[in-house]
Amino acid sequence: MTPRPGTVLRPTGRGLVVLGLCLMLWVLGDLARVTPARQIAAALALMLVLGALCIAANTVGLRPRRRLVDDAVPVGGAARVMVELDAGAWITVVPLGRGIVREHLPETLGGQGDLPLAQRMPHLLRVGRRGGHELGPCSVIVRDVLGMFHLRRTLVDDLRITGLPVITEMQPAAERATGILRDGEQSASAAQGVGEIGPIARPYSSGDDIRRIHWRASARTGRLMTREDEPSAGQSAVIVLDTSQRENPSAEVEDALVSHAATVLDSLGMNGWEVRIVDASGDEITRTGRRRGIPGPSPLGSEADAVEQRASLLALAEVDFDDDASGGIGRDHAAGHTALAIALGPDDGDPFSGLDLDRFAGRATHRTAIALRPALEEEETADGPVPPPARRIGPADGEDFGHAHERHAERLRAARERHAPTRSRLGSWSLVRGTAADTLTDLLTAAEAEGQR
């Protein structure tokens, strides 16, 4: 049960028993004139008064503040969180009570967890799913030294941690298989760039550079013609995410598809491509340009690349697989000047059945479609691996979150060994089918080797 914000003070079970005994012995002492009963009742009343004074002293400076050191981390990573009390909090100086900080976290962040009460309480939260996750309420729970009263002070701060897609390394063999690399070089940088002389001619206008006169077109038309700049098709790539809604969606597959899209986006940018990522409706999720930090060292360019990459990852983290296929999605959005197209979608037996992929590809000569199915058994993936609860960073704790993630990784490795990727054709597209446990390099190189055999 999630507590409401505010302060709640109530007697504990022990306090209620002491209060009841105090009243009974006091009445018994008055009626029977038993002096020891009155003395015991007075002692019990004194315990209640001392407990009330202790709990009142503990409230001085008991104002928790929580802040995020990391507001966005890759899925599976640990976000640093800090909970602090006021510097003058009496409970951290004078031992008049015992307390904890209880965080009511969602299951994707480890569920409810307790921290020993201190002035500063740094801890780590493992992010188990992609997307934004509200941290939920944070409560300080205090009891006096005698255990008579229970104080709960709850804070709601609306903090949010975003689980980002995981970018993995894409090997050169996989980049060549998709057309990102050609003959071991950057394909986009070898192609004609934006602003270079293109094949289109237009009538000469006053002020045009005479060096750009298209003499052959001028001789053919009998009037002066100027070479028109044309954005190069070789620099443009599109990544299509099949976000159409399905009856039995797999969170494991959806997260793997988005992470693969982020990996391809990073590889394309490093190789000089301008990239768009679109969903099944044709709406643009994010767009990145050619990396400014390449070729050659460029501190400002690298910083701009990092900002652009973070913005793209945040956009991909919020992708939902809920587009309605009944409206004819993906049919009215051509890709324009596109030299490379990569589609990513779930494999439910008939991958990309609701999409007209050729409309997305435009003039692309390299077309690769990747379809994924769940890697683990249905009962194992129903709720996903449960991340460990929040833990305080202490001298003996470090980053030890148990062995749950190691066991999950072992199951994924076993799934990769059982099911190898396959390659086939889907119209003009090369279709690669695998599991969510396969890396992009596994999918593209293993399937390529199968196709060559």
ABEGO torsion letter per residue (X at the ends): XBBBBEBBBBBBAAAAAAAAAAAAAAAAAAAAGBAAAAAAAAAAAAAAAAAAAAAAAAABGBBBBBBBABABBBBGBBBBBBBBBBAABAAAABBABBBBBBBBBBAAAGEBBBBBBBABBBBBBBBABBEBBBAEBBBBBBBBAAGABBBBBBBBAGBBBBBBBBBBBBBAAAAAAAGABBGGBBAAAABBBBGBBBABBBBBBBGBBAAABBAAAAAAAGBBBBBBBBBBAAABBBBBBBABBBABBBAAAAAAAAAAAAAAAAAAAAAGBBBBBBBAAGBBABBBBBBAAOBEBBAAAAAAAAAAAAAAAAAAAABBBABBAAAGBGAABBAEBBABBBBBBBBAGBBGAABBAAAAAEABABBBBBBBBBABBAAAAAAEBBBBBBBBBBAAAEABAEAAAAAAAAAAAAAAAABBBBBBBBEABBBBBBBAABBAAAAAAAAAAAAAX
